[in-house]
Amino acid sequence: MQSDRLANCTICGKLFLKDHTDYCLDCYKEMEQEFKIITDFLKVEENRFASIEEISAFTGVAEKRIADFIRDGRIYVEDYPNLGYGCAHCGTLIKRQMLCNSCFEEFTAEVNKTLKAEKFLEEANKPKEHAQTARYWKLRN
C-alpha cells in the first residue's frame, strides 16, 4: 500500500484511503445525501427563488455546505436568481469565486502597488555598475 494514498478526511479527520475525494466514505455519503436533498428542494418550481438562508432553513443543510456546492459548480446558480453566497471580504452576495468584483479589484491594486514598491526598493538598493566604473576612473585620474 502506498502511503501517499492515505489521507485525513477534511471534514471529520478520520484516516482513509484517498481515491477521488478528500473525504472519508461516511462523510462523502453524507454530503451526497445533502446534495440530493438540496437538488430535490430546488426542483420544486416555488423554491426556484429561494435564498441560501431559506434553503438551509427548509432542508437543514448548512449554508457553508450549500455555498461549497455552488463554488464547486454542482449547483448552477444562474438558474436561481436569489441564490448565492457572501463575498469572503465584504459579504456582498456573489455567485462564483471567493470575492466580489470590487474586492477583487481592490486586492489586485494593493498587490500590484506592493510589488511595484518592492521592485523599486530592489532596484534602488542594487549597486550601479556604471557608477562604480565612473568612480574608478575619477580616483585613477
PyMOL commands that set and color helices and strands:
alter all, ss='L'
color gray80, all
select helices_A, chain A and resi 3-5+25-43+45-49+52-59+63-71+77-79+101-125+129-140
alter helices_A, ss='H'
color red, helices_A
select strands_A, chain A and resi 6-8+15-17+85-86+93-94
alter strands_A, ss='S'
color yellow, strands_A
deselect
rebuild
show_as cartoon
